Amino acid sequence: MQIIANSKYFKANDDVSMPKLKQSVIEKLRHSFHVETVGEGVETFSVNVGGRRKFAGATLCHMTLNMSLAHEKETVRLQMNGRVEVTNSAKMMYALGVLMVLLIGLFPGSIDTSSDGGPLDALIFLIIGGFIMYDMNQKLAEMESLLADMLDQVETEFVQVS
């Protein structure tokens, strides 16, 4: 699980309404994520989204956000905080991958079939563990970067042109 927080502060036209701003934020979220639920409030609401990436039909990451929108005079502030976590189905896929490597190690002529474990066995599991940690961190970082891109898109839509 990773805690995320992001905000955007920009100048906008006076005629920006809060429902229109919320609608734009949700619309931009739908382009990058699979939006599951959206809260009822206009200025503060929560959103549950899943990542677009899927493996074997299951979403790999899930994000819960608390959003706060504020508009005063010519300024708009969007604040988001929440958490991103790898879903249980993705964790199960990683566990099944490790079990498959263990199963392959049982066949003769594969990794090492001697009765005593050697340094090669430890190296293989170290590499697999490193790959799993790298892949999980990549999935979590991807969600956060997509969220930052979404905030930039909202700013582009409502920015005041001088």
C-alpha positions in Angstrom: 0.0 0.0 0.0 1.2 3.5 -0.8 -0.2 6.8 0.5 -0.5 9.5 -2.2 -1.3 13.2 -2.0 -1.4 15.6 -4.9 -2.8 19.1 -5.4 -3.1 21.7 -8.1 -3.6 25.4 -7.8 -4.2 27.6 -10.8 -5.9 30.7 -12.1 -9.3 30.2 -13.8 -12.1 32.2 -15.1 -14.8 33.5 -12.7 -17.6 31.6 -14.4 -16.3 28.2 -13.4 -19.0 26.4 -11.4 -18.2 23.7 -8.9 -20.4 21.0 -10.5 -18.8 21.7 -13.8 -15.3 21.4 -12.2 -16.3 18.1 -10.5 -17.7 16.7 -13.8 -14.5 17.6 -15.6 -12.4 15.9 -12.9 -14.5 12.7 -13.0 -14.4 12.8 -16.8 -10.6 13.0 -16.8 -10.4 10.2 -14.2 -12.5 8.0 -16.5 -10.0 8.4 -19.3 -7.1 7.1 -17.2 -8.8 4.8 -14.7 -11.8 2.5 -14.3 -14.0 4.6 -12.0 -16.0 2.4 -9.7 -17.8 4.8 -7.3 -18.1 8.6 -7.0 -19.3 10.3 -3.8 -22.3 12.6 -3.8 -20.7 15.9 -2.5 -19.7 18.7 -4.9 -16.8 20.3 -3.0 -15.6 17.2 -1.1 -16.2 13.7 -2.3 -14.5 10.3 -2.5 -13.7 8.2 -5.5 -12.8 4.5 -5.8 -11.0 3.6 -9.0 -9.2 0.6 -10.4 -6.3 0.6 -12.9 -6.8 0.0 -16.5 -4.2 -2.7 -16.6 -5.6 -6.2 -16.2 -4.1 -9.6 -15.9 -6.3 -12.7 -16.4 -9.4 -10.4 -16.2 -8.5 -9.0 -12.8 -7.5 -5.4 -12.0 -4.0 -5.2 -10.7 -4.2 -1.9 -8.6 -7.0 -0.2 -6.7 -7.0 3.5 -5.6 -9.2 5.2 -3.1 -9.2 9.0 -3.2 -10.6 11.8 -1.1 -11.0 14.9 -3.3 -11.5 18.5 -2.3 -12.4 21.2 -4.8 -12.2 24.9 -4.0 -12.9 28.0 -6.1 -12.5 31.6 -4.9 -12.5 34.6 -7.3 -10.1 33.6 -10.0 -8.3 30.7 -8.4 -9.1 27.0 -8.3 -7.5 24.4 -6.0 -7.8 20.7 -6.4 -6.6 18.5 -3.5 -6.4 14.7 -3.6 -5.2 12.3 -1.0 -5.7 8.6 -0.6 -4.1 5.2 -1.0 -3.1 2.9 -3.8 -2.7 -0.8 -3.3 -2.0 -3.9 -5.3 -5.1 -6.1 -5.4 -5.2 -9.5 -3.8 -5.7 -11.2 -7.2 -2.4 -9.7 -8.4 -0.6 -10.9 -5.2 -2.0 -14.4 -5.8 -0.6 -14.3 -9.4 2.8 -13.5 -8.0 2.5 -16.3 -5.5 1.5 -18.7 -8.2 4.5 -17.6 -10.3 6.8 -18.5 -7.4 5.1 -21.9 -6.9 5.5 -22.6 -10.6 9.3 -22.0 -10.3 9.3 -24.4 -7.4 7.4 -27.0 -9.4 9.7 -26.6 -12.4 12.7 -27.1 -10.0 11.4 -30.6 -9.2 11.8 -31.9 -12.8 15.1 -33.6 -13.6 17.6 -31.5 -15.5 16.0 -28.2 -14.7 17.5 -25.7 -12.2 19.3 -27.9 -9.6 18.1 -31.4 -8.6 20.6 -32.2 -5.9 19.2 -32.9 -2.5 21.0 -30.0 -0.8 20.1 -26.4 -1.8 23.0 -24.4 -3.1 23.7 -20.8 -3.8 22.1 -21.1 -7.3 18.7 -21.8 -5.6 19.1 -18.7 -3.4 20.1 -16.6 -6.4 17.0 -17.6 -8.4 14.6 -16.7 -5.6 16.5 -13.5 -5.0 16.0 -12.5 -8.6 12.3 -13.5 -8.6 11.7 -11.5 -5.4 13.5 -8.5 -6.9 11.3 -8.7 -10.0 8.1 -8.9 -7.9 9.1 -5.9 -5.8 10.1 -3.9 -8.9 6.9 -4.8 -10.7 4.6 -3.9 -7.8 6.4 -0.6 -7.3 6.0 0.2 -11.0 2.3 -0.5 -10.9 1.8 1.8 -7.8 4.0 4.6 -9.4 2.0 4.4 -12.6 -1.2 5.1 -10.8 0.3 8.2 -9.1 1.8 9.5 -12.4 -1.6 9.1 -14.2 -3.2 11.0 -11.4 -0.7 13.9 -11.8 -1.3 13.9 -15.6 -5.1 14.1 -14.9 -4.6 17.2 -12.8 -2.6 18.8 -15.5 -5.4 18.1 -18.0 -8.0 19.7 -15.7 -5.8 22.7 -15.3 -5.4 23.0 -19.1 -9.2 22.9 -19.5 -9.9 25.7 -17.0 -6.8 27.9 -17.1 -7.3 31.6 -17.6 -5.9 32.9 -20.9 -4.4 36.4 -20.5 
